[in-house]
Amino acid sequence: MLNQVALLYHKAQKEEKLIIGLMSGTSMDGLDIALCSFKGSGTSTQIRLLEFKTADYTDLFRQRVKSIFSKQTVDLQMVCIMNEEIAITHAELINNAIREWGYKNEDIDFIASHGQTIFHAPKLLHQISDLPNATLQIGDGDHIAVKTGIITIADFRQKHIAAGGEGAPLAVYGDYLIFSKKGEDRIMLNIGGIANYTFLPGDLNASKVFSTDVGPGNTLMDQYIQNHFEGLYYDKDAAIAKQGKLSQALLEELMQNSFFEGAFPKTTGPELFSLEYLNKAQIQSNTEDLSKEDVMATLVHFSAATIAEAILREANQWASFNIYMSGGGMHNPYLVEQLKRLIPNGVFKTTKDLEINPDAKEAVLFALLANETVSGNSAVNLGKEGVPPVFMGKICLPK
């Protein structure tokens, strides 16, 4: 029987690796689980998405995560406990998915676990000049490895920060390796809790590639729904927002933040775009009496406006260009409608057109980062500040 380090080496040398990628976002609707096949690495990567599902969380689990999510003051004991509980829950959901798909745990070579972000604190947000960029994802990788028996790569964002980045966005690495295409300028738009996009030039010049957060995607809408509509975690199909009307006064106040003027790349999170941010904007714009439906409609317009402004900052000079969407926000028809109105020269598609399920994309990208780490040939180097050429993720052995 191979010892653990020999097992790691053996699996890393396989011509084809089966890697499960995990993603748990700010909406906390469930755990995205993507089973991927990888051959090669770097620019020679060949990837197939074999299976995908979003495994539901229980209401109690969501409540416990929310109690420590994106708050400066939290119960430290609960943070400690949930670091373990999230991992144990994820491991159970992984085991269930593997059985459901007809595999055995020993068939899977690696798990790539993003964990659950509970606080993101780049210097741009915390503004403490003598302290570093920081971010915190919990859901301990060792627990997942032990409970599944599968080598787990976890805690990806810390190496990024250690090497000079902000811990986000990480999509640029995978977008560049998977989706670049000669002759086609592409914008890979992910609308998660925070919206971000990667620009991929058609001339394949890596120095032109960049990825940046642009502002709120779903996070403010989700927070508002969860705070004002009992039992709901998001506005499915924009059913509530479509009943409301845009408040131009509130929208203009929401847009008044120095973050939007900052140079690319940059990162942000729900720590900035919070209900407190919304409440202050309503006070400043004298819109505190708006109906809940009108607030939701305005938040849709806010997300659309910030996304469009950021994309057009780079792409406005193009006659037309393709925008490949992914993330939960692409399922919001009202939001997509506004984006199409604001970016008339954009041709809107999804990553399904590129043979990757758009709901699975982020989980797939973390599986790719794990593949890069265990392959270990040479880290992706885009030659850009804030995008360090490093292998990311801590290797957690099951025994």
C-alpha positions as CSV (number, residue, x, y, z in Angstrom):
1,M,0.0,0.0,0.0
2,L,1.3,3.4,-1.0
3,N,2.1,5.9,1.8
4,Q,0.3,9.2,1.6
5,V,3.1,11.2,0.0
6,A,3.7,8.4,-2.5
7,L,0.0,8.3,-3.2
8,L,0.0,12.1,-3.9
9,Y,2.9,11.6,-6.3
10,H,1.3,8.7,-8.0
11,K,-2.0,10.6,-8.6
12,A,-0.2,13.7,-9.7
13,Q,1.5,11.7,-12.5
14,K,-1.7,10.2,-13.9
15,E,-2.4,11.0,-17.5
16,E,-6.0,11.6,-16.7
17,K,-7.1,12.9,-13.3
18,L,-10.6,13.0,-11.9
19,I,-11.0,16.1,-9.7
20,I,-14.1,17.4,-7.9
21,G,-14.4,21.2,-7.7
22,L,-16.5,22.8,-5.0
23,M,-18.0,26.3,-4.7
24,S,-20.2,27.8,-2.1
25,G,-21.2,31.4,-2.8
26,T,-22.7,34.3,-0.9
27,S,-26.3,33.3,-1.7
28,M,-25.8,30.1,0.3
29,D,-28.3,28.2,-1.8
30,G,-26.1,25.1,-1.8
31,L,-22.8,23.6,-2.6
32,D,-21.8,23.4,-6.3
33,I,-20.1,20.1,-7.0
34,A,-18.4,19.5,-10.3
35,L,-16.7,16.3,-11.3
36,C,-14.1,17.0,-14.0
37,S,-11.6,15.0,-16.1
38,F,-8.3,16.7,-16.7
39,K,-5.5,15.8,-19.1
40,G,-2.4,17.9,-19.2
41,S,-1.9,21.2,-17.6
42,G,-1.2,24.9,-18.4
43,T,-2.0,25.9,-21.9
44,S,-2.2,22.1,-22.9
45,T,-5.1,21.5,-20.4
46,Q,-7.9,19.3,-21.7
47,I,-11.0,19.4,-19.5
48,R,-14.3,17.6,-19.6
49,L,-17.2,18.3,-17.1
50,L,-18.5,14.8,-16.3
51,E,-21.1,15.5,-13.6
52,F,-22.5,18.5,-11.8
53,K,-25.1,19.2,-9.1
54,T,-25.9,21.9,-6.6
55,A,-26.5,20.1,-3.3
56,D,-29.0,21.9,-1.1
57,Y,-28.1,23.2,2.4
58,T,-30.6,23.0,5.3
59,D,-32.2,26.1,6.6
60,L,-30.4,25.6,9.9
61,F,-27.0,25.3,8.2
62,R,-27.7,28.5,6.2
63,Q,-28.7,30.4,9.4
64,R,-25.5,29.3,11.2
65,V,-23.3,30.4,8.3
66,K,-25.1,33.7,8.0
67,S,-24.6,34.4,11.7
68,I,-20.8,34.8,11.0
69,F,-20.9,36.0,7.4
70,S,-19.5,39.4,6.4
71,K,-19.7,40.9,9.9
72,Q,-16.9,42.7,11.7
73,T,-18.2,41.6,15.1
74,V,-19.1,37.9,15.4
75,D,-19.2,35.0,17.9
76,L,-15.6,33.7,17.7
77,Q,-16.6,30.4,19.1
78,M,-19.1,30.0,16.2
79,V,-16.4,30.8,13.7
80,C,-14.3,28.1,15.2
81,I,-17.1,25.6,15.2
82,M,-18.3,26.4,11.7
83,N,-14.8,25.9,10.3
84,E,-15.3,22.3,11.1
85,E,-19.0,22.0,10.5
86,I,-18.9,23.5,7.0
87,A,-16.2,20.9,6.1
88,I,-18.1,18.0,7.6
89,T,-21.3,19.1,5.8
90,H,-19.4,19.5,2.5
91,A,-17.8,16.1,2.9
92,E,-21.2,14.4,3.4
93,L,-22.6,16.2,0.3
94,I,-19.6,15.1,-1.7
95,N,-19.9,11.5,-0.6
96,N,-23.6,11.5,-1.5
97,A,-22.9,13.0,-5.0
98,I,-20.2,10.4,-5.7
99,R,-22.6,7.6,-4.9
100,E,-25.4,9.2,-6.9
101,W,-23.2,9.5,-10.0
102,G,-22.2,5.8,-9.7
103,Y,-18.6,6.3,-8.7
104,K,-16.6,5.2,-5.7
105,N,-14.5,7.5,-3.6
106,E,-11.3,5.8,-4.6
107,D,-12.1,6.6,-8.3
108,I,-11.6,10.3,-7.5
109,D,-8.1,11.6,-7.4
110,F,-8.5,15.1,-5.8
111,I,-11.1,17.4,-4.3
112,A,-10.6,21.2,-4.9
113,S,-12.4,23.0,-2.1
114,H,-13.0,26.8,-2.2
115,G,-14.6,26.8,1.3
116,Q,-17.0,29.5,2.4
117,T,-15.9,33.1,2.4
118,I,-16.9,34.8,5.6
119,F,-14.9,38.0,5.3
120,H,-12.9,39.7,2.5
121,A,-10.7,42.6,3.5
122,P,-8.4,43.9,0.8
123,K,-6.6,47.2,1.8
124,L,-9.0,49.1,-0.5
125,L,-11.8,48.2,1.9
126,H,-10.2,48.1,5.3
127,Q,-8.0,51.2,4.6
128,I,-5.6,50.5,7.4
129,S,-2.4,51.6,5.8
130,D,0.1,49.4,7.8
131,L,-1.9,46.2,7.5
132,P,-2.0,43.8,4.6
133,N,-4.7,42.5,2.2
134,A,-6.7,39.7,3.9
135,T,-9.5,37.2,3.2
136,L,-10.9,34.3,5.2
137,Q,-12.5,31.2,3.9
138,I,-13.5,28.5,6.3
139,G,-14.4,24.8,5.9
140,D,-11.2,22.9,6.8
141,G,-9.6,20.9,4.1
142,D,-8.3,18.2,6.4
143,H,-11.8,17.4,7.6
144,I,-12.9,17.0,3.9
145,A,-9.9,14.8,3.2
146,V,-10.5,12.5,6.2
147,K,-14.3,12.3,5.8
148,T,-14.1,11.4,2.1
149,G,-10.7,9.6,1.9
150,I,-9.7,11.8,-1.0
151,I,-6.7,14.1,-1.2
152,T,-8.1,17.7,-0.9
153,I,-6.6,20.9,-2.1
154,A,-8.1,23.8,-0.1
155,D,-7.7,27.4,1.0
156,F,-6.6,28.7,-2.4
157,R,-6.8,32.5,-1.8
158,Q,-4.0,32.7,0.9
159,K,-1.1,32.0,-1.5
160,H,-2.5,34.6,-3.9
161,I,-2.4,37.2,-1.1
162,A,1.0,36.0,0.1
163,A,2.5,36.6,-3.3
164,G,1.1,40.1,-3.6
165,G,-2.5,39.7,-4.8
166,E,-5.7,40.5,-3.1
167,G,-7.0,37.0,-3.0
168,A,-9.5,37.7,-5.8
169,P,-10.6,37.4,-8.5
170,L,-9.0,34.1,-9.2
171,A,-11.1,33.3,-12.3
172,V,-8.5,34.9,-14.6
173,Y,-6.2,31.9,-14.3
174,G,-8.8,29.4,-15.4
175,D,-10.5,31.7,-17.9
176,Y,-7.2,32.2,-19.7
177,L,-6.4,28.5,-19.9
178,I,-9.8,27.2,-20.8
179,F,-11.6,29.9,-22.7
180,S,-9.0,32.0,-24.7
181,K,-9.6,31.7,-28.5
182,K,-7.5,33.1,-31.3
183,G,-9.4,35.7,-33.3
184,E,-12.2,36.4,-30.8
185,D,-12.1,39.0,-28.0
186,R,-14.1,37.6,-25.2
187,I,-15.5,38.9,-21.9
188,M,-16.1,36.2,-19.4
189,L,-18.8,37.8,-17.0
190,N,-19.5,36.0,-13.8
191,I,-22.4,37.4,-11.8
192,G,-22.1,35.8,-8.4
193,G,-22.6,37.7,-5.1
194,I,-20.0,40.1,-6.5
195,A,-19.8,40.5,-10.3
196,N,-16.5,40.2,-12.0
197,Y,-15.2,39.7,-15.5
198,T,-12.1,38.6,-17.3
199,F,-11.0,40.1,-20.6
200,L,-9.5,37.6,-23.1
201,P,-7.9,39.2,-26.2
202,G,-8.3,37.4,-29.5
203,D,-4.6,37.9,-30.3
204,L,-3.8,35.6,-27.2
205,N,-1.4,38.3,-25.8
206,A,-1.3,37.3,-22.1
207,S,-0.2,40.8,-21.1
208,K,-3.6,42.1,-22.2
209,V,-5.5,39.6,-20.1
210,F,-7.1,41.0,-16.9
211,S,-9.8,40.2,-14.4
212,T,-11.5,42.5,-12.0
213,D,-14.4,42.7,-9.6
214,V,-16.8,45.4,-10.8
215,G,-19.3,45.7,-7.9
216,P,-22.4,44.0,-6.6
217,G,-23.9,41.2,-8.6
218,N,-26.5,39.4,-6.4
219,T,-25.2,40.2,-3.0
220,L,-27.3,43.3,-2.2
221,M,-30.4,41.8,-3.7
222,D,-29.9,38.5,-1.8
223,Q,-29.3,40.3,1.5
224,Y,-32.4,42.4,1.1
225,I,-34.6,39.4,0.2
226,Q,-33.3,37.4,3.2
227,N,-33.9,40.4,5.5
228,H,-37.4,41.3,4.3
229,F,-39.0,38.1,2.9
230,E,-39.1,35.3,5.4
231,G,-38.1,31.9,4.0
232,L,-36.6,33.3,0.8
233,Y,-32.9,33.5,0.0
234,Y,-33.0,35.1,-3.4
235,D,-35.5,36.7,-5.8
236,K,-36.2,33.7,-8.1
237,D,-36.8,34.9,-11.7
238,A,-36.9,38.5,-10.4
239,A,-40.5,37.9,-9.4
240,I,-40.4,40.6,-6.7
241,A,-38.2,43.1,-8.5
242,K,-40.3,43.0,-11.7
243,Q,-43.3,44.3,-9.6
244,G,-41.4,47.4,-8.6
245,K,-40.2,50.6,-10.3
246,L,-36.8,52.2,-10.6
247,S,-36.0,55.0,-8.2
248,Q,-33.6,57.2,-10.0
249,A,-32.7,59.1,-6.9
250,L,-31.7,56.0,-5.0
251,L,-29.8,54.6,-8.0
252,E,-27.7,57.8,-8.3
253,E,-26.9,57.7,-4.6
254,L,-25.9,54.0,-4.7
255,M,-23.5,54.8,-7.5
256,Q,-21.7,57.4,-5.3
257,N,-18.7,55.4,-4.1
258,S,-15.0,55.7,-4.8
259,F,-14.7,52.0,-5.5
260,F,-16.3,52.5,-8.9
261,E,-13.6,55.0,-9.9
262,G,-10.7,52.8,-9.0
263,A,-8.4,51.3,-11.6
264,F,-8.6,47.7,-12.7
265,P,-8.0,45.1,-11.3
266,K,-9.7,45.6,-7.9
267,T,-11.7,43.4,-5.5
268,T,-14.6,44.0,-3.2
269,G,-17.2,42.1,-1.3
270,P,-20.5,42.2,0.7
271,E,-18.5,43.9,3.5
272,L,-18.9,47.1,1.4
273,F,-22.1,46.4,-0.5
274,S,-24.2,45.6,2.5
275,L,-27.6,46.5,3.9
276,E,-25.9,49.3,5.8
277,Y,-24.7,50.7,2.4
278,L,-28.2,50.6,1.1
279,N,-29.7,52.1,4.2
280,K,-27.3,55.1,4.0
281,A,-28.1,55.6,0.4
282,Q,-31.8,55.7,1.1
283,I,-31.3,58.2,3.9
284,Q,-29.1,60.4,1.6
285,S,-31.6,60.2,-1.2
286,N,-34.7,60.6,0.9
287,T,-36.1,57.3,-0.4
288,E,-36.8,55.5,2.9
289,D,-40.5,55.1,2.1
290,L,-39.9,53.1,-1.1
291,S,-41.9,49.9,-1.3
292,K,-39.8,46.7,-1.0
293,E,-40.6,46.0,-4.7
294,D,-39.2,49.4,-5.8
295,V,-36.1,48.8,-3.7
296,M,-35.5,45.5,-5.4
297,A,-36.1,46.9,-8.8
298,T,-33.6,49.6,-8.1
299,L,-31.0,47.1,-6.8
300,V,-31.3,45.3,-10.1
301,H,-30.6,48.5,-12.0
302,F,-27.7,49.2,-9.7
303,S,-26.0,45.9,-10.4
304,A,-26.7,46.3,-14.1
305,A,-25.3,49.8,-14.2
306,T,-22.1,49.0,-12.4
307,I,-21.4,45.9,-14.6
308,A,-22.2,47.8,-17.8
309,E,-20.0,50.7,-16.8
310,A,-17.1,48.5,-16.1
311,I,-17.3,46.5,-19.3
312,L,-17.8,49.6,-21.5
313,R,-14.8,51.2,-19.9
314,E,-12.8,48.7,-21.8
315,A,-15.0,47.6,-24.7
316,N,-17.0,50.7,-25.7
317,Q,-14.8,51.2,-28.8
318,W,-15.6,47.8,-30.3
319,A,-18.3,47.4,-32.9
320,S,-19.5,44.3,-31.2
321,F,-18.1,41.7,-28.8
322,N,-19.2,38.4,-27.1
323,I,-20.1,38.3,-23.4
324,Y,-20.1,34.8,-21.9
325,M,-22.1,34.8,-18.7
326,S,-22.0,32.5,-15.7
327,G,-23.1,32.6,-12.1
328,G,-26.5,32.9,-10.5
329,G,-27.2,36.4,-11.8
330,M,-27.5,35.1,-15.4
331,H,-30.8,33.5,-14.2
332,N,-32.3,36.9,-13.3
333,P,-34.2,37.9,-16.4
334,Y,-34.7,41.5,-15.3
335,L,-30.9,41.9,-14.7
336,V,-30.0,40.4,-18.0
337,E,-32.6,42.6,-19.8
338,Q,-31.0,45.7,-18.3
339,L,-27.5,44.6,-19.2
340,K,-28.6,44.1,-22.8
341,R,-30.2,47.5,-22.8
342,L,-27.0,49.2,-21.4
343,I,-24.5,47.3,-23.6
344,P,-26.2,47.2,-27.0
345,N,-23.0,46.2,-28.8
346,G,-22.6,43.1,-26.6
347,V,-23.6,39.7,-27.8
348,F,-24.8,37.9,-24.7
349,K,-24.1,34.2,-24.5
350,T,-23.3,31.8,-21.6
351,T,-20.4,29.4,-21.1
352,K,-22.7,26.6,-22.2
353,D,-21.8,27.8,-25.7
354,L,-18.2,27.0,-24.8
355,E,-19.2,23.5,-23.5
356,I,-19.0,24.4,-19.8
357,N,-22.2,24.5,-17.7
358,P,-22.4,28.1,-16.6
359,D,-23.7,27.1,-13.1
360,A,-20.7,24.9,-12.7
361,K,-18.1,27.3,-14.0
362,E,-16.7,28.5,-10.7
363,A,-16.4,25.0,-9.3
364,V,-14.7,23.9,-12.5
365,L,-12.2,26.8,-12.2
366,F,-11.2,25.7,-8.7
367,A,-10.8,22.1,-10.0
368,L,-8.5,23.6,-12.6
369,L,-6.4,25.4,-10.0
370,A,-6.0,22.1,-8.1
371,N,-4.9,20.4,-11.3
372,E,-2.3,23.1,-11.8
373,T,-1.0,22.7,-8.3
374,V,-0.6,19.0,-8.4
375,S,0.8,19.0,-11.9
376,G,3.5,21.4,-10.7
377,N,5.1,22.2,-14.1
378,S,5.1,26.0,-14.2
379,A,2.6,28.4,-12.7
380,V,0.4,30.4,-15.0
381,N,2.3,33.7,-15.6
382,L,0.3,36.5,-17.2
383,G,3.0,39.0,-16.3
384,K,0.6,41.4,-14.6
385,E,0.7,43.0,-11.2
386,G,-1.9,41.5,-8.9
387,V,-1.9,38.2,-10.8
388,P,1.0,36.4,-9.2
389,P,2.3,33.2,-11.0
390,V,1.9,30.8,-8.1
391,F,0.4,27.4,-7.4
392,M,-2.5,27.9,-5.0
393,G,-4.1,25.7,-2.4
394,K,-3.0,23.7,0.6
395,I,-2.6,19.9,0.2
396,C,-4.6,18.0,2.8
397,L,-4.0,14.2,3.0
398,P,-6.7,11.8,4.1
399,K,-4.5,9.9,6.6
